[in-house]
Amino acid sequence: MMRAVQYNSYGGGAAALKNGLCGHCCLANSPTSLVPYFFLLFSSRLFPITGYTIFFGAGIDVAGEVVEVGLGVKNYKAGHKVVAVLSNENGGALAEFAVAKENMTVSRPQEVSAEQGAALPIAGLTAHECLLRIAGFEDDGSGQQVNILITAASGGVGQYAVQLAKLGNAHVTASCGARNIDLIKSLGADEVIDYKTPEGEALKSPSGRKYDAVIHCATAFPWSTFEPNLSANGKVFDITPRPTAFMTFALKKLTFSKKQLVPMIMTPKKEKLDYLVKLVKEGKIKAVIDSKHPLSKAEEAWAKSISGHATGKIIVEP
Ligand SMILES: NC(=O)c1ccc[n+]([C@@H]2O[C@H](COP(=O)([O-])OP(=O)(O)OC[C@H]3O[C@@H](n4cnc5c(N)ncnc54)[C@H](OP(=O)(O)O)[C@@H]3O)[C@@H](O)[C@H]2O)c1
């Protein structure tokens, strides 16, 4: 195993060099799942904002086994099976070993496979965060029934959004390609539209419903397509926001519009990840796995991820 020592705080001279794992767990046998937006972070388009050196790896979702813990780690020891979201400064998950902060690591029960665990974090947390921002929606189904449209329901985020929305008693309309309609119905969607048909392009609900919320996981729809399909207070939660989305957001706020567009960048939270892992354990949600690739073929997996045509999650195994 590679070893490292580092300063964990200012001062202390040579004696302050400590086990580089302080507050972290070292994980082995950790499959990861890929998230397409990291492509944007690595691409030159965001260079002025991110810089190349901040992002070390394409994967930050992992589900592995703890092999070593650093100073200050309280809840894990060697042998624990976990699910974690890695931080940018500790490198990516496309590696034989991964280093996860304890505060973004949760236990993985034996009922949750490493593959299901690795597929979950970013996609599941993004879907969940969007749903929790919908007025009246409660994830345990105790809220009012809301009409939700989920675009790109066959993608990593969309598949979880459909399942979590149904657990919360929403009426779900989903959009996807024709080849995935049966799959998305099997995940619980009430109505499915083929995005390549005129109705799909217009995002029209087959039953004529107006949407209280849209979880927008596809790209490149103008506000003018959403607007006529929204209920009086309808909101679009856009997880693929482009500059025009931020302008629409500002305009709708400034004009006190009841219909709004909300650009979404998910912030991972440990307690939410723990909650989602429990749902997987109880069999209430599951990941659709597009494909599995060995680490030696990570480039193939990455190419598929950024193609925008995966069905569910792409897994890379060490
Ligand atoms: N904001 C955040 O915090 C956050 C977090 C995670 C992901 N993201 C971003 O969210 C987006 C979705 O990522 P993802 O991993 O969920 O999915 P993905 O892998 O990008 O989705 C692929 C799926 O979407 C379908 N699809 C493509 N265009 C579509 C359209 N116009 N209408 C309906 N379905 C369409 C494809 O079907 P076909 O193959 O049949 O075309 C394919 O099954 C990405 O851009 C990702 O970077 C953002």
The ligand as an SDF file (V2000), in Angstrom:
LIG
                    3D

 48 52  0  0  0  0  0  0  0  0999 V2000
  -26.2660   19.2290  -10.4690 N   0  0  0  0  0  0  0  0  0  0  0  0
  -25.7760   18.1600   -9.8720 C   0  0  0  0  0  0  0  0  0  0  0  0
  -25.4570   18.2000   -8.6550 O   0  0  0  0  0  0  0  0  0  0  0  0
  -25.6070   16.8920  -10.6870 C   0  0  0  0  0  0  0  0  0  0  0  0
  -25.3840   15.6680  -10.0430 C   0  0  0  0  0  0  0  0  0  0  0  0
  -25.2840   14.5240  -10.8330 C   0  0  0  0  0  0  0  0  0  0  0  0
  -25.3890   14.6140  -12.2180 C   0  0  0  0  0  0  0  0  0  0  0  0
  -25.5570   15.8300  -12.8090 N   0  0  0  0  0  0  0  0  0  0  0  0
  -25.7160   15.9530  -14.2720 C   0  0  0  0  0  0  0  0  0  0  0  0
  -27.0100   15.4920  -14.5810 O   0  0  0  0  0  0  0  0  0  0  0  0
  -27.0520   14.9960  -15.9150 C   0  0  0  0  0  0  0  0  0  0  0  0
  -27.6920   13.6420  -15.9370 C   0  0  0  0  0  0  0  0  0  0  0  0
  -26.7360   12.7160  -15.4580 O   0  0  0  0  0  0  0  0  0  0  0  0
  -27.1730   11.2230  -15.2030 P   0  0  0  0  0  0  0  0  0  0  0  0
  -25.9750   10.4830  -14.7410 O   0  0  0  0  0  0  0  0  0  0  0  0
  -28.3940   11.2020  -14.3980 O   0  0  0  0  0  0  0  0  0  0  0  0
  -27.6730   10.7140  -16.6010 O   0  0  0  0  0  0  0  0  0  0  0  0
  -26.9910   10.4140  -17.9950 P   0  0  0  0  0  0  0  0  0  0  0  0
  -26.1190    9.2450  -17.8840 O   0  0  0  0  0  0  0  0  0  0  0  0
  -26.4040   11.6210  -18.5680 O   0  0  0  0  0  0  0  0  0  0  0  0
  -28.3600   10.0520  -18.7660 O   0  0  0  0  0  0  0  0  0  0  0  0
  -28.3400    9.2220  -19.8550 C   0  0  0  0  0  0  0  0  0  0  0  0
  -29.7710    8.8090  -20.1910 C   0  0  0  0  0  0  0  0  0  0  0  0
  -30.5510    9.9510  -20.5240 O   0  0  0  0  0  0  0  0  0  0  0  0
  -31.3270    9.6610  -21.6740 C   0  0  0  0  0  0  0  0  0  0  0  0
  -31.5430   10.9080  -22.3900 N   0  0  0  0  0  0  0  0  0  0  0  0
  -30.6280   11.6370  -23.0760 C   0  0  0  0  0  0  0  0  0  0  0  0
  -31.1940   12.7610  -23.5710 N   0  0  0  0  0  0  0  0  0  0  0  0
  -32.4910   12.7420  -23.1650 C   0  0  0  0  0  0  0  0  0  0  0  0
  -33.5900   13.6230  -23.3480 C   0  0  0  0  0  0  0  0  0  0  0  0
  -33.4970   14.7670  -24.0760 N   0  0  0  0  0  0  0  0  0  0  0  0
  -34.7840   13.2970  -22.7840 N   0  0  0  0  0  0  0  0  0  0  0  0
  -34.9270   12.1650  -22.0630 C   0  0  0  0  0  0  0  0  0  0  0  0
  -33.9160   11.2680  -21.8600 N   0  0  0  0  0  0  0  0  0  0  0  0
  -32.7150   11.5730  -22.4110 C   0  0  0  0  0  0  0  0  0  0  0  0
  -30.5070    8.6680  -22.4590 C   0  0  0  0  0  0  0  0  0  0  0  0
  -31.3520    7.8780  -23.2500 O   0  0  0  0  0  0  0  0  0  0  0  0
  -30.9170    7.3510  -24.7230 P   0  0  0  0  0  0  0  0  0  0  0  0
  -29.6200    6.6170  -24.5210 O   0  0  0  0  0  0  0  0  0  0  0  0
  -32.0500    6.4890  -25.1260 O   0  0  0  0  0  0  0  0  0  0  0  0
  -30.7160    8.5810  -25.5580 O   0  0  0  0  0  0  0  0  0  0  0  0
  -29.7880    7.8700  -21.3690 C   0  0  0  0  0  0  0  0  0  0  0  0
  -30.5140    6.7140  -20.9890 O   0  0  0  0  0  0  0  0  0  0  0  0
  -25.6140   14.9960  -16.4200 C   0  0  0  0  0  0  0  0  0  0  0  0
  -25.4210   16.1460  -17.2140 O   0  0  0  0  0  0  0  0  0  0  0  0
  -24.8150   15.0810  -15.1380 C   0  0  0  0  0  0  0  0  0  0  0  0
  -23.5670   15.6370  -15.3740 O   0  0  0  0  0  0  0  0  0  0  0  0
  -25.6860   16.9590  -12.0700 C   0  0  0  0  0  0  0  0  0  0  0  0
  1  2  1  0
  2  3  2  0
  2  4  1  0
  4  5  1  0
  4 48  2  0
  5  6  2  0
  6  7  1  0
  7  8  2  0
  8  9  1  0
  8 48  1  0
  9 10  1  0
  9 46  1  0
 10 11  1  0
 11 12  1  0
 11 44  1  0
 12 13  1  0
 13 14  1  0
 14 15  2  0
 14 16  1  0
 14 17  1  0
 17 18  1  0
 18 19  2  0
 18 20  1  0
 18 21  1  0
 21 22  1  0
 22 23  1  0
 23 24  1  0
 23 42  1  0
 24 25  1  0
 25 26  1  0
 25 36  1  0
 26 27  1  0
 26 35  1  0
 27 28  2  0
 28 29  1  0
 29 30  1  0
 29 35  2  0
 30 31  1  0
 30 32  2  0
 32 33  1  0
 33 34  2  0
 34 35  1  0
 36 37  1  0
 36 42  1  0
 37 38  1  0
 38 39  2  0
 38 40  1  0
 38 41  1  0
 42 43  1  0
 44 45  1  0
 44 46  1  0
 46 47  1  0
M  CHG  2   8   1  16  -1
M  END
$$$$
